[in-house]
Amino acid sequence: MSLHTEPDTALDTPPPARRVWRRLAVGATLALALVTTACGSSGGSGTTGQQQAIPMSAAGVKGSIPGMPLFIAKEKGFFAKNGLDVSDVVDLKAGAALISAVSSGSADVIPYTLAGTAVANQTGVGLQVVVPAEARLPYVLVVSPQKAASVPKAAGGDWKATMAALKGVNIAASGPGSAPDITLKSLYNSAGLPTDSFTNIKIAHGGPEVAAVQSGQVDAVLADLGAALDLQRLAGGVPVLDLASDGPEALVKQAYSGFVTSKSTMDKKPELKERFKATMADVRSFIRDPANLPELHRIAVQVCAIQDSATLDDALKEWSQHSIPDTFTPEQVQNTLKFLKDTGQVPPTATITPNDVVDPTIISAS
């Protein structure tokens, strides 16, 4: 079970704690294609009261817990309630496909990372995050049971000691050049260690990662909450560092992902942004109501093609309490943009302002 799709490159990042041993959190190997299967029956076309419905196209990623909000909005009728006529939420299987869809106008809204949005904007596509999705990095470092005795847990303490104990290990982190790879290199570098202190082995998420830990092929996995839970349950993995709470400030305090549209779409459909914000507010209220957990579980499995497991409800509860925050902080956005330059994802001379990437109304005053 995976909470988020893993990126194949720094751009391919769609898209997201507390102590991982208390919470246990949230990229797509994705193919450039539109899938025309409907992901819900509610929320059809028409008007809301006297409000004329605006046609809106949306693309998301099934099989991902943080990818659920758009599908929830369709399934529960929140699009229609807020005057948006969405016939389907298209399932895309690549970060590049998501960017292509929103840039070309075949999708009005997609889920994507701030970093990926900023990188895409370097090509002049003119994208902007209009609703926050995840304000925390969704990565958890889980070590094999054989390695656990020699690796101290960060747990609000010395995360540098954790990284020092992981010199010379094999880590499954989506392979070289991926966003998790860039994150790991930054972790090692921030701990004063060479960025080649580990070997990144590309292994498919889910069962193959569990098998790799069980067999000793890898010593650790940089995972999301769903994968971390499964690694604990099935392979005896031990979480030692949660980037939502432990690690260098440049990583811990980042704005991770949001819902992205193009400036050309906003020019053509000036009312769409506010109606979409209202829709996501309804989704936030729905997922944060504990009484809705059984329905959220049903949507996850039956609508969004997320593998059912004994730990799915725990993952959904943790994700739902932090997903779709009202705003990002200025520090989170600035840290994200600085990280892009520090890691060479954009040229150091590139001029990127927060308002270039994020709607200023969703950046808090402080």
C-alpha atoms as a printed R data frame, in Angstrom:
    type eleno elety resid chain resno       x       y       z
1   ATOM     1    CA   MET     A     1   0.000   0.000   0.000
2   ATOM     2    CA   SER     A     2   1.444   3.326  -1.001
3   ATOM     3    CA   LEU     A     3   0.241   6.729   0.079
4   ATOM     4    CA   HIS     A     4   1.767   8.683  -2.738
5   ATOM     5    CA   THR     A     5   3.235   8.119  -6.119
6   ATOM     6    CA   GLU     A     6   6.974   8.199  -6.307
7   ATOM     7    CA   PRO     A     7   8.597  10.397  -8.935
8   ATOM     8    CA   ASP     A     8  10.987   9.045 -11.528
9   ATOM     9    CA   THR     A     9  12.739  12.420 -11.780
10  ATOM    10    CA   ALA     A    10  12.755  15.650  -9.827
11  ATOM    11    CA   LEU     A    11  10.070  16.964 -12.175
12  ATOM    12    CA   ASP     A    12   7.944  13.847 -12.021
13  ATOM    13    CA   THR     A    13   6.627  14.503  -8.526
14  ATOM    14    CA   PRO     A    14   2.825  14.555  -8.282
15  ATOM    15    CA   PRO     A    15   2.151  14.346  -6.439
16  ATOM    16    CA   PRO     A    16   2.642  13.505   1.048
17  ATOM    17    CA   ALA     A    17   4.516  13.620  10.826
18  ATOM    18    CA   ARG     A    18   4.496  12.936  13.997
19  ATOM    19    CA   ARG     A    19   6.874  10.338  15.260
20  ATOM    20    CA   VAL     A    20   6.673   7.672  12.685
21  ATOM    21    CA   TRP     A    21   6.598   4.962  15.305
22  ATOM    22    CA   ARG     A    22   3.429   6.695  16.575
23  ATOM    23    CA   ARG     A    23   1.980   7.588  13.199
24  ATOM    24    CA   LEU     A    24   3.488   5.580  10.587
25  ATOM    25    CA   ALA     A    25   3.279   8.971   5.770
26  ATOM    26    CA   VAL     A    26   2.873  10.233   2.295
27  ATOM    27    CA   GLY     A    27   4.909   9.971  -6.884
28  ATOM    28    CA   ALA     A    28   3.785   7.730  -9.819
29  ATOM    29    CA   THR     A    29   5.511   5.413 -12.018
30  ATOM    30    CA   LEU     A    30   3.173   6.778 -14.454
31  ATOM    31    CA   ALA     A    31   2.516   6.421 -18.429
32  ATOM    32    CA   LEU     A    32   1.456   9.258 -20.684
33  ATOM    33    CA   ALA     A    33  -2.204   8.379 -21.287
34  ATOM    34    CA   LEU     A    34  -5.648   9.544 -20.339
35  ATOM    35    CA   VAL     A    35  -7.860   6.912 -18.807
36  ATOM    36    CA   THR     A    36 -11.519   7.551 -19.473
37  ATOM    37    CA   THR     A    37 -13.051   5.460 -16.735
38  ATOM    38    CA   ALA     A    38 -15.244   7.422 -14.371
39  ATOM    39    CA   CYS     A    39 -14.152   7.500 -10.765
40  ATOM    40    CA   GLY     A    40 -17.551   8.255  -9.285
41  ATOM    41    CA   SER     A    41 -21.188   8.620 -10.121
42  ATOM    42    CA   SER     A    42 -22.121  11.685  -8.105
43  ATOM    43    CA   GLY     A    43 -21.410  15.287  -8.917
44  ATOM    44    CA   GLY     A    44 -22.849  15.615 -12.420
45  ATOM    45    CA   SER     A    45 -23.387  18.669 -14.562
46  ATOM    46    CA   GLY     A    46 -25.921  21.424 -14.160
47  ATOM    47    CA   THR     A    47 -26.257  24.408 -11.891
48  ATOM    48    CA   THR     A    48 -26.118  24.991  -8.162
49  ATOM    49    CA   GLY     A    49 -29.035  27.212  -7.265
50  ATOM    50    CA   GLN     A    50 -28.806  30.102  -9.719
51  ATOM    51    CA   GLN     A    51 -25.102  29.490 -10.275
52  ATOM    52    CA   GLN     A    52 -24.241  28.435 -13.803
53  ATOM    53    CA   ALA     A    53 -21.939  25.430 -13.708
54  ATOM    54    CA   ILE     A    54 -18.453  25.867 -15.150
55  ATOM    55    CA   PRO     A    55 -17.092  22.919 -17.150
56  ATOM    56    CA   MET     A    56 -13.871  21.721 -15.536
57  ATOM    57    CA   SER     A    57 -11.508  18.892 -16.433
58  ATOM    58    CA   ALA     A    58  -9.356  17.247 -13.770
59  ATOM    59    CA   ALA     A    59  -6.572  14.671 -13.801
60  ATOM    60    CA   GLY     A    60  -5.250  12.788 -10.809
61  ATOM    61    CA   VAL     A    61  -3.428   9.634  -9.770
62  ATOM    62    CA   LYS     A    62  -5.195   6.521  -8.535
63  ATOM    63    CA   GLY     A    63  -3.516   4.126  -6.144
64  ATOM    64    CA   SER     A    64  -2.327   7.031  -3.991
65  ATOM    65    CA   ILE     A    65  -3.839   8.268  -0.739
66  ATOM    66    CA   PRO     A    66  -2.745  11.904  -1.258
67  ATOM    67    CA   GLY     A    67  -4.162  11.555  -4.771
68  ATOM    68    CA   MET     A    68  -7.638  10.899  -3.391
69  ATOM    69    CA   PRO     A    69  -9.090  14.440  -2.939
70  ATOM    70    CA   LEU     A    70 -10.113  15.003  -6.576
71  ATOM    71    CA   PHE     A    71 -11.762  11.584  -6.729
72  ATOM    72    CA   ILE     A    72 -13.511  12.211  -3.396
73  ATOM    73    CA   ALA     A    73 -14.837  15.520  -4.740
74  ATOM    74    CA   LYS     A    74 -16.329  13.684  -7.718
75  ATOM    75    CA   GLU     A    75 -17.647  10.707  -5.776
76  ATOM    76    CA   LYS     A    76 -19.332  12.818  -3.065
77  ATOM    77    CA   GLY     A    77 -20.760  15.480  -5.395
78  ATOM    78    CA   PHE     A    78 -18.644  18.370  -4.089
79  ATOM    79    CA   PHE     A    79 -17.751  19.589  -7.565
80  ATOM    80    CA   ALA     A    80 -21.421  19.909  -8.533
81  ATOM    81    CA   LYS     A    81 -22.303  21.484  -5.196
82  ATOM    82    CA   ASN     A    82 -19.843  24.293  -5.908
83  ATOM    83    CA   GLY     A    83 -20.832  24.890  -9.507
84  ATOM    84    CA   LEU     A    84 -18.190  22.844 -11.298
85  ATOM    85    CA   ASP     A    85 -19.231  20.452 -14.049
86  ATOM    86    CA   VAL     A    86 -16.674  17.626 -13.904
87  ATOM    87    CA   SER     A    87 -17.675  14.618 -15.981
88  ATOM    88    CA   ASP     A    88 -14.687  12.554 -14.854
89  ATOM    89    CA   VAL     A    89 -11.394  12.684 -12.998
90  ATOM    90    CA   VAL     A    90  -8.892  11.208 -15.417
91  ATOM    91    CA   ASP     A    91  -6.278   8.840 -14.010
92  ATOM    92    CA   LEU     A    92  -2.799   9.693 -15.270
93  ATOM    93    CA   LYS     A    93   0.242   7.529 -14.725
94  ATOM    94    CA   ALA     A    94   3.182   9.919 -15.048
95  ATOM    95    CA   GLY     A    95   4.284  13.182 -13.549
96  ATOM    96    CA   ALA     A    96   5.229  14.326 -17.049
97  ATOM    97    CA   ALA     A    97   1.736  13.390 -18.227
98  ATOM    98    CA   LEU     A    98   0.186  15.528 -15.498
99  ATOM    99    CA   ILE     A    99   2.280  18.536 -16.481
100 ATOM   100    CA   SER     A   100   1.516  17.964 -20.156
101 ATOM   101    CA   ALA     A   101  -2.213  17.771 -19.429
102 ATOM   102    CA   VAL     A   102  -2.430  20.971 -17.392
103 ATOM   103    CA   SER     A   103  -0.074  22.871 -19.704
104 ATOM   104    CA   SER     A   104  -2.022  21.935 -22.824
105 ATOM   105    CA   GLY     A   105  -5.400  22.636 -21.238
106 ATOM   106    CA   SER     A   106  -6.659  19.048 -21.472
107 ATOM   107    CA   ALA     A   107  -6.805  19.172 -17.655
108 ATOM   108    CA   ASP     A   108  -7.734  22.334 -15.759
109 ATOM   109    CA   VAL     A   109  -6.458  21.044 -12.405
110 ATOM   110    CA   ILE     A   110  -3.873  18.446 -11.343
111 ATOM   111    CA   PRO     A   111  -2.134  17.478  -8.087
112 ATOM   112    CA   TYR     A   112   1.584  18.259  -8.196
113 ATOM   113    CA   THR     A   113   4.534  19.240  -6.042
114 ATOM   114    CA   LEU     A   114   5.614  22.836  -5.540
115 ATOM   115    CA   ALA     A   115   9.121  21.884  -6.591
116 ATOM   116    CA   GLY     A   116   7.894  20.241  -9.772
117 ATOM   117    CA   THR     A   117   5.657  23.213 -10.531
118 ATOM   118    CA   ALA     A   118   8.564  25.631 -10.112
119 ATOM   119    CA   VAL     A   119  10.784  23.497 -12.353
120 ATOM   120    CA   ALA     A   120   8.065  23.265 -15.011
121 ATOM   121    CA   ASN     A   121   7.627  27.033 -14.933
122 ATOM   122    CA   GLN     A   122  11.237  27.405 -16.023
123 ATOM   123    CA   THR     A   123   9.992  26.300 -19.452
124 ATOM   124    CA   GLY     A   124   7.413  29.104 -19.489
125 ATOM   125    CA   VAL     A   125   4.253  27.048 -18.958
126 ATOM   126    CA   GLY     A   126   2.798  29.441 -16.355
127 ATOM   127    CA   LEU     A   127   1.456  27.152 -13.625
128 ATOM   128    CA   GLN     A   128   0.350  28.019 -10.111
129 ATOM   129    CA   VAL     A   129  -0.615  26.099  -6.974
130 ATOM   130    CA   VAL     A   130  -4.074  27.356  -5.964
131 ATOM   131    CA   VAL     A   131  -4.915  24.994  -3.065
132 ATOM   132    CA   PRO     A   132  -2.422  23.352  -0.660
133 ATOM   133    CA   ALA     A   133  -2.415  19.541  -0.624
134 ATOM   134    CA   GLU     A   134   0.489  18.484   1.604
135 ATOM   135    CA   ALA     A   135   2.605  20.833   3.715
136 ATOM   136    CA   ARG     A   136   5.051  18.144   4.851
137 ATOM   137    CA   LEU     A   137   7.589  15.951   3.115
138 ATOM   138    CA   PRO     A   138   6.034  12.478   2.941
139 ATOM   139    CA   TYR     A   139   9.180  10.423   3.442
140 ATOM   140    CA   VAL     A   140   9.993   7.963   6.213
141 ATOM   141    CA   LEU     A   141  13.345   6.153   6.419
142 ATOM   142    CA   VAL     A   142  12.758   2.523   7.401
143 ATOM   143    CA   VAL     A   143  15.681   0.175   8.082
144 ATOM   144    CA   SER     A   144  15.764  -3.614   7.977
145 ATOM   145    CA   PRO     A   145  15.519  -5.520  11.281
146 ATOM   146    CA   GLN     A   146  19.130  -6.649  10.795
147 ATOM   147    CA   LYS     A   147  20.284  -3.031  10.562
148 ATOM   148    CA   ALA     A   148  18.038  -1.598  13.265
149 ATOM   149    CA   ALA     A   149  20.328  -2.338  16.217
150 ATOM   150    CA   SER     A   150  23.117  -0.181  14.770
151 ATOM   151    CA   VAL     A   151  21.014   2.781  13.607
152 ATOM   152    CA   PRO     A   152  19.715   5.200  16.265
153 ATOM   153    CA   LYS     A   153  16.255   6.648  15.822
154 ATOM   154    CA   ALA     A   154  16.137  10.387  15.192
155 ATOM   155    CA   ALA     A   155  12.908  10.977  17.140
156 ATOM   156    CA   GLY     A   156  13.503  14.663  17.719
157 ATOM   157    CA   GLY     A   157  17.113  14.004  18.598
158 ATOM   158    CA   ASP     A   158  20.334  13.679  16.644
159 ATOM   159    CA   TRP     A   159  19.240  12.907  13.081
160 ATOM   160    CA   LYS     A   160  22.845  13.358  11.965
161 ATOM   161    CA   ALA     A   161  23.806  10.305  14.017
162 ATOM   162    CA   THR     A   162  21.082   8.375  12.218
163 ATOM   163    CA   MET     A   163  22.559   9.289   8.849
164 ATOM   164    CA   ALA     A   164  26.127   8.610  10.002
165 ATOM   165    CA   ALA     A   165  25.087   5.070  10.896
166 ATOM   166    CA   LEU     A   166  23.810   4.612   7.349
167 ATOM   167    CA   LYS     A   167  27.096   5.086   5.517
168 ATOM   168    CA   GLY     A   168  27.755   2.527   2.821
169 ATOM   169    CA   VAL     A   169  24.246   1.039   2.800
170 ATOM   170    CA   ASN     A   170  21.852   0.084   0.014
171 ATOM   171    CA   ILE     A   171  18.627   2.107   0.094
172 ATOM   172    CA   ALA     A   172  15.530   1.634  -2.036
173 ATOM   173    CA   ALA     A   173  14.560   5.204  -2.964
174 ATOM   174    CA   SER     A   174  13.072   5.162  -6.476
175 ATOM   175    CA   GLY     A   175  16.487   4.987  -8.115
176 ATOM   176    CA   PRO     A   176  19.157   7.563  -8.985
177 ATOM   177    CA   GLY     A   177  17.930  10.972 -10.099
178 ATOM   178    CA   SER     A   178  14.503  10.680  -8.489
179 ATOM   179    CA   ALA     A   179  13.101  13.202  -6.015
180 ATOM   180    CA   PRO     A   180  13.685  10.769  -3.098
181 ATOM   181    CA   ASP     A   181  17.273  10.394  -4.328
182 ATOM   182    CA   ILE     A   182  17.754  14.169  -4.263
183 ATOM   183    CA   THR     A   183  16.239  14.246  -0.775
184 ATOM   184    CA   LEU     A   184  18.563  11.525   0.509
185 ATOM   185    CA   LYS     A   185  21.633  13.236  -0.943
186 ATOM   186    CA   SER     A   186  20.581  16.451   0.777
187 ATOM   187    CA   LEU     A   187  20.206  14.551   4.068
188 ATOM   188    CA   TYR     A   188  23.684  13.061   3.831
189 ATOM   189    CA   ASN     A   189  25.177  16.394   2.759
190 ATOM   190    CA   SER     A   190  23.462  18.240   5.633
191 ATOM   191    CA   ALA     A   191  24.898  15.653   8.036
192 ATOM   192    CA   GLY     A   192  28.395  16.445   6.769
193 ATOM   193    CA   LEU     A   193  28.689  13.228   4.782
194 ATOM   194    CA   PRO     A   194  29.470  12.664   1.082
195 ATOM   195    CA   THR     A   195  26.413  12.399  -1.146
196 ATOM   196    CA   ASP     A   196  27.710   9.052  -2.431
197 ATOM   197    CA   SER     A   197  27.528   7.531   1.061
198 ATOM   198    CA   PHE     A   198  24.705   5.229  -0.066
199 ATOM   199    CA   THR     A   199  23.672   3.228  -3.119
200 ATOM   200    CA   ASN     A   200  20.166   3.965  -4.388
201 ATOM   201    CA   ILE     A   201  18.548   0.818  -5.757
202 ATOM   202    CA   LYS     A   202  15.385   1.219  -7.819
203 ATOM   203    CA   ILE     A   203  12.812  -1.315  -6.666
204 ATOM   204    CA   ALA     A   204   9.091  -1.294  -7.365
205 ATOM   205    CA   HIS     A   205   6.995  -0.149  -4.414
206 ATOM   206    CA   GLY     A   206   4.913  -2.511  -2.335
207 ATOM   207    CA   GLY     A   207   5.675  -6.226  -2.360
208 ATOM   208    CA   PRO     A   208   9.051  -5.953  -4.144
209 ATOM   209    CA   GLU     A   209  10.340  -3.509  -1.498
210 ATOM   210    CA   VAL     A   210   9.146  -5.807   1.279
211 ATOM   211    CA   ALA     A   211  10.904  -8.738  -0.382
212 ATOM   212    CA   ALA     A   212  14.093  -6.685  -0.822
213 ATOM   213    CA   VAL     A   213  14.190  -5.917   2.905
214 ATOM   214    CA   GLN     A   214  13.432  -9.526   3.835
215 ATOM   215    CA   SER     A   215  16.177 -10.871   1.577
216 ATOM   216    CA   GLY     A   216  18.782  -8.319   2.619
217 ATOM   217    CA   GLN     A   217  19.016  -6.827  -0.883
218 ATOM   218    CA   VAL     A   218  18.525  -3.406   0.708
219 ATOM   219    CA   ASP     A   219  19.313  -2.140   4.190
220 ATOM   220    CA   ALA     A   220  16.673   0.585   4.196
221 ATOM   221    CA   VAL     A   221  13.765   2.101   2.254
222 ATOM   222    CA   LEU     A   222  12.806   5.748   1.934
223 ATOM   223    CA   ALA     A   223   9.071   5.169   2.048
224 ATOM   224    CA   ASP     A   224   5.739   6.892   2.550
225 ATOM   225    CA   LEU     A   225   3.459   6.086   5.484
226 ATOM   226    CA   GLY     A   226   1.570   3.304   3.747
227 ATOM   227    CA   ALA     A   227   4.771   1.590   2.643
228 ATOM   228    CA   ALA     A   228   6.361   2.153   6.067
229 ATOM   229    CA   LEU     A   229   3.425   0.470   7.768
230 ATOM   230    CA   ASP     A   230   3.645  -2.512   5.428
231 ATOM   231    CA   LEU     A   231   7.428  -2.752   5.852
232 ATOM   232    CA   GLN     A   232   6.944  -2.871   9.619
233 ATOM   233    CA   ARG     A   233   4.135  -5.408   9.490
234 ATOM   234    CA   LEU     A   234   5.486  -7.705   6.795
235 ATOM   235    CA   ALA     A   235   9.272  -7.371   6.953
236 ATOM   236    CA   GLY     A   236   9.966  -6.276  10.531
237 ATOM   237    CA   GLY     A   237  11.251  -2.915   9.299
238 ATOM   238    CA   VAL     A   238  12.027  -0.211  11.837
239 ATOM   239    CA   PRO     A   239  11.329   3.484  11.088
240 ATOM   240    CA   VAL     A   240  14.289   5.608  12.173
241 ATOM   241    CA   LEU     A   241  13.706   9.036  10.637
242 ATOM   242    CA   ASP     A   242  10.534  10.877   9.616
243 ATOM   243    CA   LEU     A   243  11.140  13.897   7.409
244 ATOM   244    CA   ALA     A   244   7.858  15.446   8.464
245 ATOM   245    CA   SER     A   245   9.445  16.117  11.843
246 ATOM   246    CA   ASP     A   246  13.142  15.173  11.932
247 ATOM   247    CA   GLY     A   247  16.037  16.341   9.814
248 ATOM   248    CA   PRO     A   248  17.518  19.619   8.584
249 ATOM   249    CA   GLU     A   249  15.144  22.561   8.660
250 ATOM   250    CA   ALA     A   250  15.545  23.025   4.906
251 ATOM   251    CA   LEU     A   251  13.782  19.688   4.417
252 ATOM   252    CA   VAL     A   252  11.419  19.480   7.378
253 ATOM   253    CA   LYS     A   253   9.949  22.925   6.778
254 ATOM   254    CA   GLN     A   254   8.985  22.671   3.129
255 ATOM   255    CA   ALA     A   255   5.701  23.078   1.289
256 ATOM   256    CA   TYR     A   256   5.365  19.768  -0.522
257 ATOM   257    CA   SER     A   257   2.398  19.680  -2.899
258 ATOM   258    CA   GLY     A   258  -0.814  21.318  -4.019
259 ATOM   259    CA   PHE     A   259  -3.476  21.491  -6.683
260 ATOM   260    CA   VAL     A   260  -2.177  23.203  -9.776
261 ATOM   261    CA   THR     A   261  -3.811  25.051 -12.653
262 ATOM   262    CA   SER     A   262  -2.479  27.185 -15.467
263 ATOM   263    CA   LYS     A   263  -2.708  30.930 -15.725
264 ATOM   264    CA   SER     A   264  -4.331  30.527 -19.132
265 ATOM   265    CA   THR     A   265  -7.091  28.423 -17.567
266 ATOM   266    CA   MET     A   266  -7.640  31.056 -14.884
267 ATOM   267    CA   ASP     A   267  -7.880  33.739 -17.578
268 ATOM   268    CA   LYS     A   268 -10.448  31.712 -19.533
269 ATOM   269    CA   LYS     A   269 -12.435  30.641 -16.450
270 ATOM   270    CA   PRO     A   270 -11.992  33.408 -13.857
271 ATOM   271    CA   GLU     A   271 -14.529  31.909 -11.412
272 ATOM   272    CA   LEU     A   272 -13.030  28.422 -11.471
273 ATOM   273    CA   LYS     A   273 -10.348  29.046  -8.841
274 ATOM   274    CA   GLU     A   274 -12.709  30.176  -6.085
275 ATOM   275    CA   ARG     A   275 -15.185  27.403  -6.818
276 ATOM   276    CA   PHE     A   276 -12.390  24.857  -6.738
277 ATOM   277    CA   LYS     A   277 -11.160  26.230  -3.407
278 ATOM   278    CA   ALA     A   278 -14.673  25.810  -1.987
279 ATOM   279    CA   THR     A   279 -14.761  22.256  -3.327
280 ATOM   280    CA   MET     A   280 -11.496  21.353  -1.625
281 ATOM   281    CA   ALA     A   281 -12.737  22.921   1.617
282 ATOM   282    CA   ASP     A   282 -15.671  20.493   1.452
283 ATOM   283    CA   VAL     A   283 -13.268  17.617   0.841
284 ATOM   284    CA   ARG     A   284 -11.157  18.698   3.828
285 ATOM   285    CA   SER     A   285 -14.222  18.763   6.103
286 ATOM   286    CA   PHE     A   286 -15.279  15.343   4.838
287 ATOM   287    CA   ILE     A   287 -11.942  13.572   5.327
288 ATOM   288    CA   ARG     A   288 -11.346  15.097   8.761
289 ATOM   289    CA   ASP     A   289 -14.667  13.885  10.178
290 ATOM   290    CA   PRO     A   290 -13.890  10.583  11.983
291 ATOM   291    CA   ALA     A   291 -17.436   9.401  11.269
292 ATOM   292    CA   ASN     A   292 -16.573   9.290   7.565
293 ATOM   293    CA   LEU     A   293 -13.683   6.818   7.925
294 ATOM   294    CA   PRO     A   294 -15.684   3.798   6.659
295 ATOM   295    CA   GLU     A   295 -16.754   5.745   3.556
296 ATOM   296    CA   LEU     A   296 -13.214   7.058   3.087
297 ATOM   297    CA   HIS     A   297 -11.959   3.476   3.247
298 ATOM   298    CA   ARG     A   298 -14.531   2.418   0.639
299 ATOM   299    CA   ILE     A   299 -13.543   5.227  -1.727
300 ATOM   300    CA   ALA     A   300  -9.867   4.412  -1.275
301 ATOM   301    CA   VAL     A   301 -10.323   0.774  -2.241
302 ATOM   302    CA   GLN     A   302 -13.266   0.792  -4.659
303 ATOM   303    CA   VAL     A   303 -12.827   4.148  -6.385
304 ATOM   304    CA   CYS     A   304  -9.148   4.973  -6.129
305 ATOM   305    CA   ALA     A   305  -7.721   1.469  -6.532
306 ATOM   306    CA   ILE     A   306  -5.698   1.575  -3.307
307 ATOM   307    CA   GLN     A   307  -4.767  -1.860  -2.030
308 ATOM   308    CA   ASP     A   308  -6.727  -2.820   1.059
309 ATOM   309    CA   SER     A   309  -4.719  -3.854   4.103
310 ATOM   310    CA   ALA     A   310  -4.914  -4.104   7.858
311 ATOM   311    CA   THR     A   311  -3.100  -0.766   8.144
312 ATOM   312    CA   LEU     A   312  -5.125   1.227   5.600
313 ATOM   313    CA   ASP     A   313  -7.399   2.856   8.178
314 ATOM   314    CA   ASP     A   314  -4.402   3.998  10.235
315 ATOM   315    CA   ALA     A   315  -2.830   5.530   7.146
316 ATOM   316    CA   LEU     A   316  -6.090   7.234   6.153
317 ATOM   317    CA   LYS     A   317  -6.597   8.676   9.639
318 ATOM   318    CA   GLU     A   318  -3.091  10.126   9.779
319 ATOM   319    CA   TRP     A   319  -3.240  11.533   6.253
320 ATOM   320    CA   SER     A   320  -6.713  13.039   6.663
321 ATOM   321    CA   GLN     A   321  -5.742  15.137   9.670
322 ATOM   322    CA   HIS     A   322  -2.941  16.899   7.808
323 ATOM   323    CA   SER     A   323  -4.008  16.965   4.172
324 ATOM   324    CA   ILE     A   324  -5.364  20.090   2.448
325 ATOM   325    CA   PRO     A   325  -4.231  22.718   4.988
326 ATOM   326    CA   ASP     A   326  -5.677  26.202   4.624
327 ATOM   327    CA   THR     A   327  -2.324  27.770   3.779
328 ATOM   328    CA   PHE     A   328   1.413  27.311   3.462
329 ATOM   329    CA   THR     A   329   3.718  29.467   5.563
330 ATOM   330    CA   PRO     A   330   6.115  31.882   3.838
331 ATOM   331    CA   GLU     A   331   9.009  29.915   5.344
332 ATOM   332    CA   GLN     A   332   7.776  26.647   3.832
333 ATOM   333    CA   VAL     A   333   7.499  28.140   0.353
334 ATOM   334    CA   GLN     A   334  10.851  29.941   0.556
335 ATOM   335    CA   ASN     A   335  12.581  26.776   1.809
336 ATOM   336    CA   THR     A   336  11.154  24.803  -1.108
337 ATOM   337    CA   LEU     A   337  12.388  27.306  -3.682
338 ATOM   338    CA   LYS     A   338  15.800  27.564  -2.019
339 ATOM   339    CA   PHE     A   339  16.074  23.765  -1.972
340 ATOM   340    CA   LEU     A   340  15.594  23.708  -5.743
341 ATOM   341    CA   LYS     A   341  18.614  25.944  -6.239
342 ATOM   342    CA   ASP     A   342  20.732  24.293  -3.559
343 ATOM   343    CA   THR     A   343  20.215  20.876  -5.167
344 ATOM   344    CA   GLY     A   344  20.717  22.085  -8.745
345 ATOM   345    CA   GLN     A   345  17.169  21.413  -9.902
346 ATOM   346    CA   VAL     A   346  17.019  24.962 -11.245
347 ATOM   347    CA   PRO     A   347  19.939  27.248 -12.125
348 ATOM   348    CA   PRO     A   348  21.270  29.273  -9.183
349 ATOM   349    CA   THR     A   349  20.661  32.418 -11.239
350 ATOM   350    CA   ALA     A   350  16.992  31.581 -11.838
351 ATOM   351    CA   THR     A   351  14.553  34.190 -10.584
352 ATOM   352    CA   ILE     A   352  11.671  32.480  -8.809
353 ATOM   353    CA   THR     A   353   9.358  34.283  -6.415
354 ATOM   354    CA   PRO     A   354   6.744  32.588  -4.221
355 ATOM   355    CA   ASN     A   355   3.933  34.279  -6.154
356 ATOM   356    CA   ASP     A   356   5.277  32.784  -9.379
357 ATOM   357    CA   VAL     A   357   4.506  29.310  -8.044
358 ATOM   358    CA   VAL     A   358   1.832  29.743  -5.352
359 ATOM   359    CA   ASP     A   359  -1.357  31.793  -5.279
360 ATOM   360    CA   PRO     A   360  -0.494  34.512  -2.728
361 ATOM   361    CA   THR     A   361  -3.870  34.063  -1.001
362 ATOM   362    CA   ILE     A   362  -2.776  30.605   0.233
363 ATOM   363    CA   ILE     A   363   0.478  31.854   1.790
364 ATOM   364    CA   SER     A   364  -0.157  32.827   5.390
365 ATOM   365    CA   ALA     A   365   0.852  36.217   6.737
366 ATOM   366    CA   SER     A   366   3.519  34.648   8.940
